[in-house]
Structures are given as C-alpha cells and as structure tokens.
Amino acid sequence: MAIFDKMNRALADNDADAYLDLYADNAVFVRHQSGTTMDKSQFSELIRKMMASDKTAMGARRKIYENNDILVVHGINDYPDGTREAVLMALSLEGGKISRVETGATPLQK
C-alpha cells in the first residue's frame, strides 16, 4: 500500500500511532511559515495533540504525486486555535518511510 493511502487511513481512523509509524526515526519536519524544524519526537507531540482535539479537522487530502522518493499532498486543515489553512506537503521518502516533510501553508477564511 502506498504511503499516501496509509496516511489517509491513519487520519480517517484518527490513529496517531499508525500515522507516526509512517515516519523514519530520524525524520525532520520543516515549517516554512516559521522557519523552524522539528525532529520526530517534537512532531509526534504536535500530531498527538492535534488528533486528540475535537477541534482539529484534517480535511480531504489529494495526492498530487507519489513515487518511491517523494510524495506531494494538498489538503485543507482546521486547527484547534480556530485557524484554517490550505497545506501543501512535500514528503521525502527513504526505505518506505517519510524522512523529511516540508510544508507551505496559506491561511484561509472559515
């Protein structure tokens, strides 16, 4: 099963463990809006909080491209702080795991 399909299944099931299992232990998450990076443990904490909140809605995702090296995904997310963003994710893949995530986000009106 492709990483995209596994990602969507984990999000649909609200299964943080399954979602985080898609990431390599040394994965890096790059946030271009803030210019910061997170390691997997920091990213895991964020994902667990988001999935635990009934105010988070990870909208339908659209796969733009996927092969053994990269996955590009677009989605609309609603966050616990009341914001909504269109998010473009470029995920680098190595050995069947996500090794690096870079995002670009555009704030949207609700």
HELIX and SHEET records of a PDB file:
HELIX    1   1 ILE A    3  ALA A   12  1                                  10    
HELIX    2   2 ALA A   16  LEU A   20  1                                   5    
HELIX    3   3 LYS A   40  ALA A   52  1                                  13    
SHEET    1   A 6 THR A  36  ASP A  39  0                                        
SHEET    2   A 6 TYR A  23  ARG A  31 -1                                        
SHEET    3   A 6 LYS A  97  LEU A 108  1                                        
SHEET    4   A 6 ARG A  84  GLU A  94 -1                                        
SHEET    5   A 6 ILE A  70  ASP A  78 -1                                        
SHEET    6   A 6 ALA A  57  GLU A  66 -1                                        
END                                                                             
